[in-house]
Amino acid sequence: MRITRTATAFALILAATASADTVKLRSGAAISGTILKQTDRALWIDIGADVLEISMEQVDSVERQDAGSALTADDSRLFSTARDLPTLPPKELAKSLGPAVIKVSSPGGLGSGVIISPDGFAITNAHVIQGEQSLRATVWFRQPDGSLKRVEIDDVEIEAVSNSLDLALIRIRHPDGKPFQVAPMEMDDQVEAGQRVFAIGNPLGLERTLTEGVVSVPAMQLDGRAYIQTDTPINPGNSGGPLFNMRGEVVGITNMKITLGENVGFAIPARFVKDFVRHREAYAFNKNNPNSGHFYHPAPPRPAPGAPGELADGSSSPTPAAK
């Protein structure tokens, strides 16, 4: 165990609190503090006077404080952010974030979504619900024994839609009126090339699938908009699902991929998502307005000189990763 000073002494004098993380060692000792980072080989815990590095070989179990207690609601009160979240492996983050990821189904297909508010507000892609009003959400509720219960919810409302941003805000109703598990949005909007990220979604209908990769380009311009490019595998059904960093924050909403490319996927940056939610009144869905929430095919492109019917650059656009 790579702990300088005496771990046993620290364990004896540290009293666990309701807001502290607790690391139980195989020796029987327990250390309470704030976990700053955890990998497959070690974890780092801040005990106030010092930061201890502990080999995972010496760890019996880890009990973390409720992540929800560290969240700060945005002024819109429809999403939350958090500071100083610990860096953890995806397998650990998936345990707490999994219930915040949903499957969104309609008569025309399916996609993914992420719950951002305890009241049931969730983000998905506009193209996932394009032209649809009858939606169903599949939610996984954590049970007292730690297992997940799969529940289908038909009470889903479309709140706002932006076709230009490819974002939609929907609201689902808890069957028992209880608050939902949420995923925090990234606060600082700092995404860098090479940064590890992972996605959770329903590719090809395979529920609660986790894929991992890195940020290839933090801001790739496509059709006049900036996207996060990632090599995280993105497939049809992933659309509308979250792209997480290693602190469990939503850094983007996955929405498309290059069909003929190898792991060339894209996500809408979190800063656009937050702006969309804050100004949702401008994108309010109106079922009686034919221009609200419907998709119209673009006009045919002009043929290149001397090559009727072909695009001038010979390129093709990325395709949505849904339906």
C-alpha positions as a printed Julia matrix, in Angstrom:
323×3 Matrix{Float64}:
   0.0    0.0     0.0
   1.54   3.26   -1.11
   0.61   5.41    1.87
   3.25   7.52    3.51
   2.87   8.11    7.25
   0.8    5.49    9.08
  -2.47   4.57    7.43
  -3.72   2.8    10.53
  -3.21   5.9    12.63
  -5.05   8.04   10.11
  -7.91   5.54   10.03
  -8.25   5.62   13.81
  -8.36   9.39   14.15
 -10.56  10.13   11.14
 -14.28  10.09   11.86
 -16.58   9.32    8.95
 -19.2   11.94    8.12
 -22.35  11.75    6.02
 -20.76  13.83    3.28
 -17.44  11.94    3.18
 -16.21   9.14    0.94
 -15.05   6.05    2.81
 -12.34   3.65    1.66
 -12.42   0.33    3.5
  -9.11  -1.52    3.46
  -8.61  -5.27    3.5
  -6.78  -4.84    6.8
 -10.08  -3.78    8.37
  -9.17  -0.08    8.63
 -11.32   2.66    7.05
 -10.23   6.05    5.72
 -12.72   8.89    5.23
 -12.26  11.97    3.06
 -12.85  13.11   -0.5
 -11.76  10.85   -3.35
  -9.98  13.03   -5.9
  -9.14  10.38   -8.47
  -9.41   6.65   -8.96
  -7.91   4.34  -11.55
  -7.73   0.58  -11.88
  -4.45   0.61   -9.98
  -4.77   3.31   -7.32
  -6.94   6.0    -5.8
  -6.17   9.35   -4.22
  -8.16  10.56   -1.21
  -8.0   14.0     0.4
  -8.21  13.67    4.18
  -7.86  17.38    4.85
  -4.29  17.51    6.12
  -2.87  15.38    3.33
  -3.66  13.46    0.15
  -3.12   9.72    0.36
  -2.38   7.41   -2.56
  -3.73   3.92   -1.98
  -3.08   0.86   -4.13
  -6.32  -0.8    -5.25
  -4.81  -4.12   -4.2
  -5.27  -2.97   -0.6
  -8.86  -1.72   -1.07
 -11.77  -3.87   -0.01
 -14.58  -1.47   -0.95
 -15.29   2.18   -1.69
 -18.34   4.05   -0.42
 -18.9    7.45   -2.0
 -21.02  10.35   -0.88
 -24.25  10.95   -2.77
 -23.21  12.72   -5.99
 -26.48  14.64   -5.99
 -25.5   16.49   -2.83
 -22.59  18.12   -4.67
 -24.7   19.41   -7.57
 -25.55  23.08   -8.06
 -28.7   23.91  -10.01
 -28.41  26.35  -12.89
 -30.55  29.49  -12.89
 -32.85  27.73  -15.36
 -33.27  24.98  -12.72
 -33.42  22.42  -15.51
 -29.84  21.2   -15.25
 -27.05  21.07  -12.69
 -23.28  21.43  -12.6
 -20.69  20.45  -10.03
 -17.19  21.46   -9.01
 -14.27  19.32   -7.92
 -15.77  15.99   -8.94
 -13.26  13.14   -8.63
 -11.76  11.47  -11.69
 -13.0    7.88  -11.78
 -12.89   4.9   -14.17
 -15.88   4.51  -16.53
 -16.95   1.28  -14.82
 -17.37   3.19  -11.55
 -19.11   6.17  -13.15
 -21.5    3.92  -15.05
 -22.89   2.62  -11.76
 -24.07   6.06  -10.69
 -24.78   7.6   -14.11
 -26.49   4.63  -15.75
 -29.98   5.42  -14.38
 -29.76   8.94  -15.86
 -29.48   7.56  -19.42
 -32.74   6.63  -21.11
 -33.98   5.07  -24.33
 -36.36   7.23  -26.38
 -38.71   5.32  -28.68
 -41.24   6.47  -31.25
 -43.2    4.8   -34.08
 -40.39   5.91  -36.42
 -37.4    4.54  -34.52
 -35.37   4.91  -31.37
 -32.51   6.83  -29.84
 -31.07   7.75  -26.48
 -31.39  10.6   -24.01
 -30.05  11.87  -20.7
 -32.04  13.12  -17.71
 -30.78  16.53  -16.56
 -33.41  17.45  -13.97
 -34.92  15.55  -11.0
 -38.3   16.67  -12.37
 -37.79  14.49  -15.45
 -36.5   16.94  -18.05
 -34.22  15.16  -20.5
 -32.18  15.99  -23.59
 -32.19  14.03  -26.83
 -31.65  14.82  -30.51
 -34.29  16.59  -32.58
 -33.9   13.98  -35.32
 -34.75  11.21  -32.82
 -38.27  12.61  -32.34
 -38.59  14.27  -35.75
 -42.23  14.45  -36.8
 -43.34  12.34  -33.83
 -45.57  13.16  -30.88
 -46.17   9.69  -29.43
 -43.01   8.96  -27.45
 -41.98   6.35  -24.92
 -39.04   6.47  -22.53
 -37.31   3.44  -21.05
 -35.85   4.3   -17.65
 -33.83   2.18  -15.24
 -34.58   2.82  -11.56
 -32.11   1.74   -8.9
 -33.58  -0.58   -6.31
 -32.68  -0.78   -2.59
 -30.55  -3.89   -3.25
 -28.51  -2.01   -5.88
 -30.11  -3.67   -8.9
 -31.81  -1.77  -11.72
 -35.48  -2.09  -12.63
 -36.45  -1.44  -16.25
 -39.62   0.68  -16.58
 -41.44   1.87  -19.71
 -42.98   5.35  -19.4
 -45.54   6.54  -21.96
 -46.15   9.9   -20.3
 -43.57  11.86  -22.32
 -44.02  15.47  -23.44
 -42.01  17.42  -26.0
 -41.05  20.77  -24.46
 -38.72  22.36  -27.01
 -37.1   21.48  -30.33
 -34.29  23.06  -32.35
 -33.69  21.48  -35.73
 -30.7   23.73  -36.39
 -28.98  22.55  -33.2
 -30.41  19.02  -33.48
 -31.55  19.19  -29.85
 -34.85  18.44  -28.15
 -36.0   18.9   -24.57
 -38.55  16.35  -23.38
 -40.16  15.68  -20.01
 -40.98  12.31  -18.55
 -43.21  11.71  -15.52
 -42.1    9.39  -12.74
 -44.83   6.78  -12.2
 -44.55   7.28   -8.42
 -43.89  11.02   -8.47
 -40.34  10.58   -7.18
 -37.28  12.56   -8.38
 -35.14  11.11  -11.16
 -31.43  10.35  -11.11
 -29.65  13.09  -13.1
 -26.31  13.58  -14.86
 -24.46  16.9   -14.33
 -23.53  19.14  -17.24
 -19.91  20.17  -17.62
 -19.35  23.53  -15.94
 -16.19  24.89  -17.57
 -16.65  23.72  -21.18
 -13.02  22.63  -21.39
 -12.62  19.77  -23.84
  -9.15  18.9   -25.15
  -7.8   16.61  -27.85
  -6.76  13.3   -26.36
  -9.1   13.65  -23.38
 -10.72  10.36  -22.37
 -14.5   10.23  -22.81
 -17.19   7.57  -22.89
 -20.74   7.27  -24.15
 -23.72   5.4   -22.73
 -26.68   4.73  -25.0
 -28.7    2.19  -26.94
 -26.8    1.47  -30.18
 -28.87  -0.7   -32.52
 -31.35  -1.09  -29.66
 -28.78  -2.7   -27.34
 -29.71  -1.03  -24.09
 -27.29   0.65  -21.66
 -24.21   0.07  -23.8
 -20.98   1.82  -22.79
 -18.27   2.68  -25.32
 -15.03   4.5   -24.58
 -12.56   6.61  -26.54
 -10.89   9.99  -26.65
 -11.67  13.43  -28.03
 -10.17  13.53  -31.53
 -10.86  17.22  -32.17
 -12.55  19.47  -29.57
 -14.16  21.73  -32.19
 -14.69  20.32  -35.7
 -16.64  22.54  -38.1
 -19.34  20.76  -40.11
 -22.07  22.58  -42.03
 -21.3   25.8   -40.19
 -21.54  24.3   -36.7
 -18.89  23.13  -34.25
 -18.92  19.56  -32.95
 -16.76  17.45  -30.68
 -15.16  14.75  -32.82
 -14.45  11.51  -30.99
 -13.28   8.0   -31.77
 -15.76   6.67  -29.21
 -17.88   4.17  -31.19
 -21.21   5.84  -32.07
 -23.92   3.85  -33.84
 -27.61   4.2   -34.76
 -29.48   4.33  -31.47
 -26.74   6.31  -29.69
 -28.19   9.58  -30.95
 -29.3   11.89  -28.16
 -27.25  10.06  -25.55
 -24.56  11.65  -23.38
 -20.82  11.83  -23.95
 -19.17  11.89  -20.51
 -15.74  12.92  -19.28
 -13.95  10.99  -16.53
 -15.6   13.11  -13.84
 -19.04  11.98  -14.95
 -20.02  15.31  -16.51
 -21.92  15.54  -19.8
 -19.53  17.2   -22.26
 -21.69  16.58  -25.32
 -24.75  14.93  -26.85
 -23.86  12.33  -29.48
 -25.7   12.84  -32.75
 -23.93  11.52  -35.85
 -21.05   9.6   -37.39
 -19.24   9.23  -40.7
 -20.93   6.19  -42.22
 -17.91   4.86  -44.1
 -15.36   5.92  -41.5
 -13.86   3.99  -38.6
 -14.95   5.48  -35.27
 -15.44   9.01  -36.57
 -18.3   10.21  -34.42
 -19.56  13.62  -33.36
 -21.29  15.2   -30.37
 -22.97  18.54  -29.78
 -20.87  20.45  -27.19
 -22.38  20.97  -23.74
 -22.22  24.76  -24.1
 -24.78  24.6   -26.92
 -26.98  22.28  -24.87
 -26.96  24.63  -21.87
 -27.77  27.62  -24.07
 -30.64  25.69  -25.67
 -32.12  24.82  -22.28
 -31.73  28.34  -20.9
 -33.54  29.78  -23.91
 -36.04  26.96  -24.35
 -38.91  29.44  -24.74
 -37.5   30.4   -28.14
 -37.69  26.75  -29.21
 -40.98  25.86  -27.49
 -42.74  22.98  -29.21
 -46.17  23.66  -30.68
 -47.96  20.61  -32.05
 -50.23  22.86  -34.14
 -47.29  24.56  -35.86
 -46.14  22.49  -38.86
 -42.68  24.06  -38.63
 -42.17  22.94  -35.03
 -40.4   19.65  -34.58
 -40.64  18.51  -38.18
 -37.91  17.76  -40.64
 -37.87  19.01  -44.2
 -35.45  17.6   -46.74
 -32.97  20.17  -48.09
 -33.25  21.33  -51.66
 -31.28  19.26  -54.19
 -27.69  20.5   -54.6
 -26.63  22.29  -57.72
 -24.77  20.02  -60.14
 -21.09  20.76  -60.64
 -20.19  22.27  -64.01
 -19.72  19.5   -66.51
 -20.93  16.81  -64.12
 -24.73  16.88  -63.93
 -26.12  15.44  -60.72
 -22.8   15.3   -58.81
 -21.62  17.44  -55.93
 -18.79  19.78  -56.74
 -16.48  18.35  -54.07
 -17.68  14.77  -54.36
 -18.18  14.59  -50.58
 -21.05  13.3   -48.51
 -22.44  14.62  -45.24
 -22.23  12.72  -41.94
 -25.33  10.72  -41.13
 -27.36  10.89  -37.91
 -26.7    8.02  -35.52
 -30.34   7.27  -34.79
 -33.52   5.68  -36.11
